Amino acid sequence: MPGSRMFTDGARHLRAEWGRWWRVEDLTDTHVAHKILNDQYRIWQRVQQRNRAEVQQNISLLRQQQRQQTYMQMQRMQMQKRGQGGYGYGFGGGYGASPIISYRMMQWATLQMRLGQQEFRHLEVTESMLQVGRGQVRSRRHLAAFAWTLTLPVLWAGLWWVSALAALMVAAAAIAVITVLAWTKGRNPTWRCPAVPKLLFVPPNAPAHTEMEDPDPAPFPIREAGTNPRVAREAVRLALKKEAAKVSEILIPEPTAYGWKVPLVLESGTAGQLVSMLKPLATTLRVGESRVLAQPADPNDAALISLQILTRDPFEHPLPYPERAPGSCSITEPFSIGLSIEGETTPVVLAGQHVIIVADTGGGKTGMVQAIVEYVTACRDAVIVDIDPVKRGLKAFAPAAIMTARTPEEAETVLENLLARARARIASMPPTQDNWIPTPDGPAIIAVLDEFPQLSKRSKELAVQLLRLGREALITIVLVTQDATSDVLSDAIADAFFIRILMPCRAADVPIVIGRADAISRGWLPHILVPSPEPGFPADAGRFYCLTPRHRTPVLRYVSPLPSDEAARRAKERVTAGLPRLETVKQAAGPSAVVPEIARLLLDAFATHGNPGVLSLTQIADHLASADPATWRRWDGQKNRLLMVGRTLKSKLKEAGLDIPTGRLDAATDPKRPTIYRLADIQEALP
């Protein structure tokens, strides 16, 4: 349930926060530096206070000695005056206090003045001082945790001994506080960041590692970091600060084969706001235009983001195409369509899977199509169909296609043939079989369909129907397009594509293909890839993101192009060795087999409901009204609607030369015994 999951996420976040506190990861270098400088100032103040007290004490003692000597001298003078009768006035005395005392008093007064004029001079905080300071904080925290671990059980036992009710109330209150805190953290999993201690003095110059530090230096290229994570972290920090990114913490960068992976903790906002800064960040860090990527790092922590910085081409040395002998593969086995940024393959299974490839001109569509076709033509149980009403289709692999269409009219004929074959396959399967089983004599059919907008209206309808029926019959489509507008990828067929490949394309295409309005903020970034402007400058051609049953996260990948000469050699080799043969079926004898429109509508009605054995007239009427409102919605709202639909349906079947009987359901199934049509009767009536 959402509530329990939120509580669980909050508890997990609190546990992580405890771990950060225990390891002192919640304190930045600035926290530790301020603490060290304040400790320096407090020690200096204590020393100054002790020195002033000592000076004042010595001055007071000297003044006391001076007053005592003056008093004694005055006493001697009085005694001499009385003893000499006035003649010895001042004889042997009258010199006052000792000049030594006056001199010493002058020395101590000078020292006191100097102490009053002294200003605190801090020692610059070094990296080693930061490590020592962080270790001291860690030790104090561990000691405090140990003390609380010993104290709390004793207090709890004492409270329980005094009053069991009070102990239970305190326990309930503690549980409630923890529950509320976990719930709050589950809704807003932000990291605790204590305030930086204020400096107790005003330094003459800004100390290092403090909030008063001199303004940051200009950002520098991340390549200058070499393999030093601290320098890389500083380069990223300066770049993010320049772009005013709301980032509270930059964790330790991790060097990779392609550059750096930098974990970030957002201070506020969303990942989408950070994604909008990727292009200027790439400029600041002096890497390629599309070489800074970002994606959420933890599904349970919306603030944690993984920033990937590519300082070199991660696909500079891609894996070569494997050598595949004719008939050595199976369409039911996985094969890799490319290499990921982490060096991993991208296995997919084409059997029964529709594929959509979206890419701008120069984005690398040809390379991706060649990768798919190269594998299909090496399969002993699959064939390829080439449909391109505008251009040259599969080019070097075109001779290996079992059917080819180069005009809108030819495309319509081929799609009609594929749809009829799909229906025939579905009708021929026993009830216990879910999908067509590919064999060399009944192979899976992969139809590569390019330039979808250039097809006729009828061809588009056929393609949509094939998307709905083909998965079960293992007759599937690889749809290649430059955009994913509603004309190409409508809501009605969006879910039909289980393999979705995005190469350099428009930003508007990303949420449509991925199926999420926030796809870009989640790290799906094919729109920042740069298509190749010319053959000699590949740019980001061939790079792609994919969403498949095995791959659900946004990872940059690359498909290697197959040289034209090698593609032609492989195609010729496989044609010479012999391609799989299509089975002979009544409903798919070839392009000449034309299914009447009314029969096609009936077959579509059965396909929409999963090809059951029978359909009632009510179900058929509803489908006909949806498929052709102008003809079949005329009787909506009338009591005799089913009667008129039934009569019109029989009339159109008679005009098409089809004799399809009707029947009635058993009373046990439906007491009203509605009129039904049987799928087997319709298929039997077709030529």
Rosetta blueprint (number, residue, H / E / L):
1 M L
2 P H
3 G H
4 S H
5 R H
6 M H
7 F H
8 T H
9 D H
10 G H
11 A H
12 R H
13 H H
14 L H
15 R H
16 A H
17 E H
18 W H
19 G H
20 R H
21 W H
22 W H
23 R L
24 V L
25 E L
26 D L
27 L L
28 T L
29 D H
30 T H
31 H H
32 V H
33 A H
34 H H
35 K H
36 I H
37 L H
38 N H
39 D H
40 Q H
41 Y H
42 R H
43 I H
44 W H
45 Q H
46 R H
47 V H
48 Q H
49 Q H
50 R H
51 N H
52 R H
53 A H
54 E H
55 V H
56 Q H
57 Q H
58 N H
59 I H
60 S H
61 L H
62 L H
63 R H
64 Q H
65 Q H
66 Q H
67 R H
68 Q H
69 Q H
70 T H
71 Y H
72 M H
73 Q H
74 M H
75 Q H
76 R H
77 M H
78 Q H
79 M H
80 Q H
81 K H
82 R H
83 G H
84 Q H
85 G L
86 G L
87 Y L
88 G L
89 Y L
90 G L
91 F L
92 G L
93 G L
94 G L
95 Y L
96 G L
97 A L
98 S L
99 P H
100 I H
101 I H
102 S H
103 Y H
104 R H
105 M H
106 M H
107 Q H
108 W H
109 A H
110 T H
111 L H
112 Q H
113 M H
114 R H
115 L H
116 G H
117 Q H
118 Q L
119 E L
120 F L
121 R L
122 H L
123 L L
124 E L
125 V L
126 T L
127 E H
128 S H
129 M H
130 L H
131 Q H
132 V H
133 G H
134 R H
135 G H
136 Q H
137 V H
138 R H
139 S H
140 R H
141 R H
142 H H
143 L H
144 A H
145 A H
146 F H
147 A H
148 W H
149 T H
150 L H
151 T H
152 L H
153 P H
154 V H
155 L H
156 W H
157 A H
158 G H
159 L H
160 W H
161 W H
162 V H
163 S L
164 A H
165 L H
166 A H
167 A H
168 L H
169 M H
170 V H
171 A H
172 A H
173 A H
174 A H
175 I H
176 A H
177 V H
178 I H
179 T H
180 V H
181 L H
182 A H
183 W H
184 T H
185 K H
186 G H
187 R H
188 N L
189 P L
190 T L
191 W L
192 R L
193 C L
194 P L
195 A L
196 V L
197 P L
198 K L
199 L L
200 L L
201 F L
202 V L
203 P L
204 P L
205 N L
206 A L
207 P L
208 A L
209 H L
210 T L
211 E L
212 M L
213 E L
214 D L
215 P L
216 D L
217 P L
218 A L
219 P L
220 F L
221 P L
222 I H
223 R H
224 E H
225 A H
226 G L
227 T L
228 N L
229 P H
230 R H
231 V H
232 A H
233 R H
234 E H
235 A H
236 V H
237 R H
238 L H
239 A H
240 L H
241 K H
242 K H
243 E L
244 A L
245 A L
246 K L
247 V E
248 S E
249 E E
250 I E
251 L L
252 I L
253 P L
254 E E
255 P E
256 T L
257 A L
258 Y L
259 G E
260 W E
261 K E
262 V E
263 P E
264 L E
265 V E
266 L E
267 E L
268 S L
269 G L
270 T L
271 A H
272 G H
273 Q H
274 L H
275 V H
276 S L
277 M L
278 L H
279 K H
280 P H
281 L H
282 A H
283 T H
284 T H
285 L H
286 R L
287 V L
288 G L
289 E L
290 S L
291 R L
292 V E
293 L E
294 A E
295 Q E
296 P E
297 A E
298 D E
299 P L
300 N L
301 D E
302 A E
303 A E
304 L E
305 I E
306 S E
307 L E
308 Q E
309 I E
310 L E
311 T L
312 R L
313 D L
314 P L
315 F L
316 E L
317 H L
318 P L
319 L L
320 P L
321 Y L
322 P L
323 E L
324 R L
325 A L
326 P L
327 G L
328 S L
329 C E
330 S L
331 I L
332 T L
333 E L
334 P L
335 F E
336 S E
337 I E
338 G E
339 L E
340 S E
341 I L
342 E L
343 G L
344 E L
345 T E
346 T E
347 P E
348 V E
349 V L
350 L L
351 A L
352 G L
353 Q L
354 H E
355 V E
356 I E
357 I E
358 V E
359 A L
360 D L
361 T L
362 G L
363 G L
364 G L
365 K H
366 T H
367 G H
368 M H
369 V H
370 Q H
371 A H
372 I H
373 V H
374 E H
375 Y H
376 V H
377 T L
378 A L
379 C E
380 R L
381 D L
382 A E
383 V E
384 I E
385 V E
386 D E
387 I E
388 D L
389 P L
390 V L
391 K L
392 R L
393 G L
394 L L
395 K H
396 A H
397 F H
398 A H
399 P H
400 A H
401 A E
402 I E
403 M E
404 T E
405 A E
406 R L
407 T L
408 P H
409 E H
410 E H
411 A H
412 E H
413 T H
414 V H
415 L H
416 E H
417 N H
418 L H
419 L H
420 A H
421 R H
422 A H
423 R H
424 A H
425 R H
426 I H
427 A H
428 S H
429 M L
430 P L
431 P L
432 T L
433 Q L
434 D L
435 N L
436 W L
437 I L
438 P L
439 T E
440 P L
441 D L
442 G E
443 P L
444 A E
445 I E
446 I E
447 A E
448 V E
449 L E
450 D E
451 E L
452 F H
453 P H
454 Q H
455 L L
456 S L
457 K H
458 R H
459 S H
460 K H
461 E H
462 L H
463 A H
464 V H
465 Q H
466 L H
467 L H
468 R H
469 L H
470 G H
471 R H
472 E H
473 A H
474 L L
475 I E
476 T E
477 I E
478 V E
479 L E
480 V E
481 T E
482 Q L
483 D L
484 A L
485 T L
486 S L
487 D L
488 V L
489 L L
490 S L
491 D L
492 A L
493 I L
494 A H
495 D H
496 A H
497 F E
498 F E
499 I E
500 R E
501 I E
502 L E
503 M L
504 P L
505 C L
506 R L
507 A L
508 A L
509 D H
510 V H
511 P H
512 I H
513 V H
514 I H
515 G L
516 R L
517 A L
518 D L
519 A L
520 I L
521 S L
522 R L
523 G L
524 W L
525 L L
526 P H
527 H H
528 I H
529 L L
530 V L
531 P L
532 S L
533 P L
534 E E
535 P L
536 G L
537 F E
538 P L
539 A L
540 D L
541 A L
542 G L
543 R E
544 F E
545 Y E
546 C E
547 L E
548 T E
549 P L
550 R L
551 H E
552 R L
553 T L
554 P L
555 V L
556 L L
557 R E
558 Y E
559 V L
560 S L
561 P L
562 L L
563 P L
564 S H
565 D H
566 E H
567 A H
568 A H
569 R H
570 R H
571 A H
572 K H
573 E H
574 R H
575 V H
576 T H
577 A H
578 G L
579 L L
580 P L
581 R L
582 L L
583 E L
584 T L
585 V L
586 K H
587 Q H
588 A H
589 A L
590 G L
591 P L
592 S L
593 A L
594 V L
595 V L
596 P L
597 E H
598 I H
599 A H
600 R H
601 L H
602 L H
603 L H
604 D H
605 A H
606 F H
607 A H
608 T H
609 H L
610 G L
611 N L
612 P L
613 G L
614 V E
615 L E
616 S E
617 L H
618 T H
619 Q H
620 I H
621 A H
622 D H
623 H H
624 L H
625 A H
626 S H
627 A H
628 D L
629 P H
630 A H
631 T H
632 W H
633 R L
634 R L
635 W L
636 D L
637 G L
638 Q L
639 K L
640 N L
641 R H
642 L H
643 L H
644 M H
645 V H
646 G H
647 R H
648 T H
649 L H
650 K H
651 S H
652 K H
653 L H
654 K H
655 E H
656 A L
657 G L
658 L L
659 D L
660 I L
661 P L
662 T L
663 G E
664 R E
665 L L
666 D L
667 A L
668 A L
669 T L
670 D L
671 P L
672 K L
673 R L
674 P L
675 T E
676 I E
677 Y E
678 R E
679 L H
680 A H
681 D H
682 I H
683 Q H
684 E H
685 A H
686 L L
687 P L
